[in-house]
Amino acid sequence: MRGLLYLIAVILVIAWIFGAFVTPFGGNIIHVLLVIAIIALLLGVIRRA
């Protein structure tokens, strides 16, 4: 499960970079999903510590 969250976060970062610099496609949705993924990863790190 943890690996899946990291994979999703990496895909969202790549999509965000692609959307920001190449073509504007659903930028707001990508930003929201990226923030949710980062929060989920941080909560996972905090729970393991």
C-alpha positions in Angstrom: 0.0 0.0 0.0 2.8 2.4 0.9 4.5 1.7 -2.4 1.3 2.5 -4.3 1.0 5.9 -2.5 4.6 6.8 -3.5 3.8 5.7 -7.1 0.7 7.9 -7.2 2.6 10.8 -5.7 5.3 10.5 -8.4 2.8 10.3 -11.2 1.0 13.3 -9.9 4.2 15.3 -9.6 5.1 14.4 -13.2 1.5 15.3 -14.4 1.8 18.6 -12.5 5.1 19.5 -14.1 3.8 18.5 -17.5 0.7 20.5 -17.0 2.5 23.6 -15.7 5.1 23.8 -18.4 3.7 22.2 -21.5 -0.1 22.4 -21.6 -2.7 23.5 -19.2 -4.9 20.4 -18.6 -7.0 20.3 -15.5 -4.4 22.1 -13.5 -6.6 22.6 -10.5 -7.5 19.0 -10.2 -3.8 18.0 -10.4 -3.0 20.4 -7.6 -5.7 19.1 -5.3 -4.7 15.5 -6.0 -1.0 16.3 -5.4 -1.8 17.9 -2.1 -3.9 14.9 -1.0 -1.2 12.5 -2.0 1.5 14.4 -0.1 -0.7 14.6 3.0 -1.3 10.9 2.8 2.4 10.2 2.5 3.3 12.5 5.4 0.6 10.8 7.6 2.1 7.4 6.7 5.6 8.6 7.7 4.3 10.1 11.0 2.5 6.9 11.9 5.6 4.7 11.3 7.8 7.0 13.4 
